C-alpha cells in the first residue's frame, strides 16, 4: 500500500492542467490502483492511497501525472506494509 503526497510547488500552471490531472486521477481509479484521493488542507496539495501495484508501477504512474511532469507539485511516495487493520481493510494485509 502506498500513500502519495502531492504538495504544491508552483500553482501558476495548476488551472490549465487541471483537466489532464483529473483524467490521470480517473485512470488511477479505473485501473483499480487508487483507493482514495483527497486534498491536503489548507490548500497544500493532494494525497492518494494506492494499492495493488508495485513500487515501480506507482512511481511510473506518479511521474505520468501532468502536475508532477510540469512541476506544479512535488510528489512523495510512502510505502506502508500493513501489520494491523480494521476488518474492513483486511484486503490491504492480504496483498
C-alpha positions as CSV (number, residue, x, y, z in Angstrom):
1,X,0.0,0.0,0.0
2,X,1.2,3.5,-0.8
3,X,0.4,7.0,0.4
4,X,1.4,9.6,-2.1
5,X,1.5,13.2,-1.3
6,X,1.4,15.9,-4.0
7,X,2.5,19.2,-2.4
8,X,2.1,22.4,-4.4
9,X,5.4,23.8,-5.7
10,X,4.2,26.2,-8.4
11,X,0.4,26.8,-8.6
12,X,0.7,29.1,-11.7
13,X,0.0,26.2,-14.2
14,X,-2.4,24.3,-12.0
15,X,-5.6,25.6,-13.6
16,X,-4.5,25.0,-17.2
17,X,-3.5,21.4,-16.3
18,X,-6.5,20.6,-14.0
19,X,-8.5,18.6,-16.7
20,X,-5.4,16.5,-17.5
21,X,-4.7,15.9,-13.8
22,X,-8.3,14.9,-13.2
23,X,-8.2,12.5,-16.1
24,X,-5.0,11.0,-14.6
25,X,-6.8,10.5,-11.3
26,X,-9.8,8.9,-13.1
27,X,-7.4,6.5,-14.8
28,X,-5.9,5.5,-11.4
29,X,-9.4,4.6,-10.2
30,X,-10.4,2.9,-13.4
31,X,-7.2,0.8,-13.2
32,X,-8.1,-0.2,-9.6
33,X,-4.9,1.3,-8.2
34,X,-6.3,4.4,-6.4
35,X,-8.5,3.8,-3.4
36,X,-8.8,7.3,-2.1
37,X,-7.9,10.8,-3.4
38,X,-8.3,14.0,-1.4
39,X,-6.9,17.4,-0.6
40,X,-4.2,18.3,1.8
41,X,-5.5,21.1,4.0
42,X,-5.4,24.0,3.8
43,X,-4.9,24.1,0.0
44,X,-1.5,22.5,0.3
45,X,-1.9,19.9,-2.5
46,X,-3.3,16.4,-2.5
47,X,-2.9,12.9,-1.2
48,X,-3.6,9.5,-2.7
49,X,-3.9,6.0,-1.2
50,X,-2.8,3.4,-3.8
51,X,-2.9,-0.4,-3.6
52,X,-2.4,-3.4,-5.9
53,X,0.6,-2.2,-7.8
54,X,4.4,-2.5,-7.3
55,X,6.5,0.4,-6.2
56,X,7.9,0.8,-9.7
57,X,4.4,0.9,-11.2
58,X,3.3,3.5,-8.6
59,X,6.5,5.6,-9.3
60,X,5.8,5.4,-13.1
61,X,2.1,6.4,-12.6
62,X,3.1,9.3,-10.4
63,X,5.6,10.6,-12.9
64,X,2.8,10.5,-15.5
65,X,0.7,12.9,-13.6
66,X,0.7,16.2,-15.5
67,X,1.0,18.1,-12.3
68,X,4.2,16.2,-11.5
69,X,5.6,16.4,-15.0
70,X,5.1,20.2,-15.2
71,X,6.4,21.0,-11.7
72,X,3.0,22.1,-10.2
73,X,3.5,19.6,-7.4
74,X,6.3,17.7,-5.8
75,X,5.5,14.0,-5.1
76,X,6.5,11.8,-2.2
77,X,5.6,8.1,-2.2
78,X,5.4,6.4,1.2
79,X,5.2,2.6,1.2
80,X,3.3,1.1,4.1
81,X,3.3,-2.6,5.0
82,X,0.1,-3.0,6.9
83,X,0.6,-5.0,10.0
84,X,-2.8,-4.5,11.7
85,X,-6.0,-3.3,10.2
86,X,-9.7,-2.8,10.9
87,X,-11.5,-5.8,9.5
88,X,-13.0,-3.5,6.7
89,X,-9.4,-3.0,5.5
90,X,-8.3,-6.6,5.8
91,X,-7.7,-6.8,2.0
92,X,-4.7,-4.5,2.5
93,X,-2.9,-7.1,4.5
94,X,-3.7,-9.9,2.1
95,X,-1.7,-8.4,-0.7
